[in-house]
Amino acid sequence: MVKDINVVYLSPIIPILGKLNYFLNLYKIKRVVQRFCPDILHAHYVSSYGLMGSFLNYHPFIVSVWGGDIFYFPRKSFLHKYFVKRTLKKADFVLSTSNVMALETSKYTDKEIFVTPFGVDCEKFKPMPELKPKDKIIIGTVKTLEPKYGIEYLIRAFKILSLNHPEIHLELHVAGKGSLEDRLKKLSKELAIEDKVKFLGFIDHSKIPDVLNTFSVYVAVSIEESESFGVAVVEAEACGVPVVVSNIGGLPEVVKDGETGFIVPPKNPQATAEAIERILLDEKFRQRLSINARKFVLEKYDWEENFKVITEIYKKAISSKKSFYNMRRKFER
């Protein structure tokens, strides 16, 4: 149980300064760390907080990579690449939530990269059959409405499904807010399916299990490789919802193709529509996928089991710190 939480408020971000904002707070963070003397310094995002942590010269130092910070940031320039390499060099342990991101990270360091999946609470995210509508079939997604998540292609796939199966009461539910909301609503209207596409807006995380349990199929057809893990997909599977995902980033790692759902090419509405159709038109197959999906998450992505991996890394980090100080005391004698 967490007994004490110390919160430090950093200086306001000045947009024009970009990454320099982190250096403006470096002195403040250094003083806090010196005063607090944590057993472990764990920074997230190699391009920002991790970079800041690398200048503190504090150990043990753990860095977690999360996506754009390792897929895109080091490709911007020689200087960006240098900062990533420097941060990883300073880290005692490097963590990644997926194998594909660990492979990308290995381009900038020779250190072992520990894969620590971002699991879900399987007591909270679980099948609730009573929430499934009896009079319609809902295809859905829970995503920020931004270009990288490819929701445009999901809407176009839904149009194909609607044309192929006018006899089925189909609805597409899109949960989330973002810069593309108006454009996506306009697209739905242009495709003459605005009466079947429901934009649910922002959903509080506590309500997401209820929303997921109304879906017959969950779809995540992202188009950028920085989609490093796909926790929303795992949450859907934990609820026993079959999934369709694009072959991008870490998404294929959280789906067993043909067993918990399907993996399709990105930016391909036709393939997406066909995969959804295969699930919808065979009720026994859909039920089998549902059972497999829940079982798959329980075996690989239960967050209590996943956090045990991180706990062991923390123990190893603390042990290495004790060994370091014991060696130093022996030397000073």
SVG drawing of the C-alpha trace seen along z (x, -y; Angstrom):
<svg xmlns="http://www.w3.org/2000/svg" viewBox="-34 -30 75 53">
<polyline fill="none" stroke="black" stroke-width="0.4" points="0.0,0.0 1.3,-3.5 1.6,-5.5 3.2,-8.7 3.1,-10.5 5.3,-13.5 4.1,-15.7 6.4,-18.4 5.0,-21.0 7.3,-22.0 7.5,-25.3 4.9,-26.1 5.7,-24.8 6.6,-27.5 5.7,-25.9 8.3,-27.7 11.1,-26.2 10.2,-22.6 12.4,-20.1 14.3,-23.0 11.4,-23.2 12.7,-20.0 16.1,-21.6 14.4,-24.6 13.2,-22.3 16.4,-20.3 17.7,-22.2 14.4,-21.9 14.2,-18.1 17.8,-17.6 17.1,-19.3 14.0,-17.2 15.9,-14.0 18.8,-15.0 16.3,-15.7 14.1,-12.7 16.9,-10.2 14.6,-7.6 15.6,-3.9 14.9,-4.1 14.6,-6.8 12.2,-5.7 11.6,-8.0 9.1,-7.5 9.7,-8.5 13.4,-8.5 12.9,-11.8 11.8,-13.9 11.7,-12.8 14.2,-10.1 16.5,-12.7 16.1,-14.9 16.9,-12.0 20.0,-11.2 21.5,-14.5 20.9,-13.9 23.6,-11.2 21.4,-9.3 21.3,-5.5 19.6,-3.1 18.1,-4.8 15.3,-3.1 13.9,-4.3 10.7,-3.2 10.2,-3.8 6.6,-4.3 6.3,-4.8 7.0,-8.0 9.9,-8.7 11.8,-5.8 10.1,-5.3 10.2,-9.0 12.2,-11.2 15.7,-9.8 15.1,-10.0 14.6,-13.8 18.3,-14.7 21.7,-13.6 21.2,-15.6 17.9,-13.8 19.6,-10.5 22.5,-11.5 20.1,-12.4 18.4,-9.0 21.7,-7.1 22.9,-9.2 19.8,-8.5 19.9,-4.8 23.6,-4.7 22.9,-6.3 20.1,-4.0 20.7,-0.9 17.5,0.8 15.5,0.2 11.8,1.2 9.5,1.6 5.8,2.6 6.2,4.6 8.7,6.7 8.5,4.6 9.4,1.5 12.2,3.3 13.6,4.3 13.4,0.6 15.1,-0.5 17.9,2.0 19.1,-0.1 20.3,-2.7 21.8,-0.5 23.5,2.8 21.8,3.2 19.2,5.8 15.7,4.4 13.1,5.9 9.6,6.3 7.0,5.3 3.5,5.6 0.9,3.0 -1.7,5.4 -5.3,4.8 -7.4,5.3 -9.2,8.6 -11.6,8.2 -12.8,4.9 -12.5,5.7 -14.6,8.9 -17.5,10.3 -20.9,8.9 -23.3,10.6 -26.3,8.7 -25.0,5.5 -25.0,6.8 -27.9,5.4 -30.5,7.9 -31.8,5.8 -28.6,4.7 -25.0,5.5 -22.5,2.9 -19.0,2.6 -16.9,0.2 -13.6,-1.5 -12.3,-3.5 -9.6,-5.8 -8.4,-9.4 -9.7,-10.9 -6.3,-11.6 -4.9,-10.6 -2.5,-7.9 -5.5,-5.7 -6.9,-5.3 -10.6,-5.7 -11.3,-7.0 -10.6,-3.5 -12.9,-1.9 -15.7,-4.2 -15.1,-3.3 -15.1,0.4 -18.4,-0.1 -19.9,-1.6 -18.9,1.6 -20.5,3.7 -23.7,1.6 -24.0,2.0 -23.3,5.8 -25.8,6.5 -28.7,4.1 -30.8,6.9 -28.7,6.6 -29.2,3.7 -25.6,2.5 -24.2,-0.4 -20.6,-1.8 -19.8,-3.4 -16.7,-5.6 -15.7,-6.6 -13.2,-9.4 -12.4,-13.0 -9.8,-14.6 -8.9,-17.0 -10.6,-14.8 -14.0,-14.6 -15.7,-17.1 -14.0,-15.6 -15.0,-12.1 -18.6,-13.2 -18.5,-14.9 -17.2,-11.7 -20.0,-9.6 -22.5,-12.1 -20.8,-12.0 -21.0,-8.2 -24.7,-8.4 -24.2,-6.4 -24.5,-9.2 -27.6,-7.6 -25.7,-4.4 -22.4,-6.0 -22.6,-7.1 -19.9,-9.4 -19.9,-8.8 -17.4,-11.5 -15.0,-11.1 -15.7,-8.1 -14.4,-8.0 -12.1,-5.0 -14.4,-3.6 -17.2,-3.3 -15.1,-1.8 -15.8,1.9 -19.5,1.2 -19.0,-0.3 -16.8,2.5 -19.4,5.1 -21.9,3.6 -19.6,4.3 -19.8,7.5 -16.4,6.6 -13.7,4.2 -11.6,2.6 -8.3,0.8 -6.8,0.1 -4.0,-2.3 -1.7,-3.4 1.5,-4.5 4.1,-2.2 4.2,-4.2 1.1,-2.3 3.4,-0.4 1.2,1.9 -2.6,1.5 -3.9,1.6 -7.5,0.8 -7.4,4.0 -6.4,6.0 -9.2,4.4 -11.7,5.5 -10.3,9.0 -10.5,9.2 -14.2,8.4 -14.6,11.3 -14.9,9.1 -13.3,10.4 -11.0,7.8 -9.8,6.7 -6.4,4.8 -4.0,3.6 -0.6,5.1 1.1,2.1 3.5,1.6 2.7,3.8 -0.9,4.5 -0.2,8.0 1.4,9.0 -1.8,8.7 -4.0,10.6 -3.8,14.3 -4.9,14.2 -7.9,16.4 -8.2,17.3 -9.0,14.0 -9.6,11.9 -8.0,10.9 -5.0,8.9 -5.5,6.9 -3.3,4.6 -3.4,0.9 -5.4,-1.6 -7.4,1.2 -11.2,0.8 -12.1,3.8 -9.9,6.2 -11.2,4.7 -14.8,5.1 -14.2,8.7 -12.5,9.6 -15.5,8.0 -17.9,9.9 -16.3,13.3 -16.8,12.7 -20.4,11.3 -21.8,13.9 -20.8,17.0 -22.2,16.9 -20.4,20.1 -17.1,18.8 -17.7,15.4 -18.4,17.2 -15.2,19.2 -13.2,16.1 -14.8,14.5 -13.8,17.3 -10.3,17.4 -9.8,13.7 -10.6,13.7 -8.4,16.8 -5.5,15.1 -5.6,12.0 -5.8,14.0 -2.7,16.0 -0.6,13.0 -1.9,9.6 -3.4,9.8 -1.9,6.6 -1.0,8.2 1.1,10.8 2.6,8.2 3.6,6.0 5.4,8.8 7.9,8.6 8.4,4.9 8.7,5.7 11.5,8.1 13.3,5.5 12.9,3.0 14.3,5.6 17.2,6.2 17.8,2.4 17.8,1.9 20.1,4.9 22.5,3.4 22.4,0.1 23.3,1.8 26.1,3.7 27.5,0.4 27.5,-1.3 29.0,1.7 31.8,1.7 32.3,-2.0 32.5,-1.7 35.0,1.1 37.1,-1.0 37.0,-4.0 38.4,-2.0"/>
</svg>
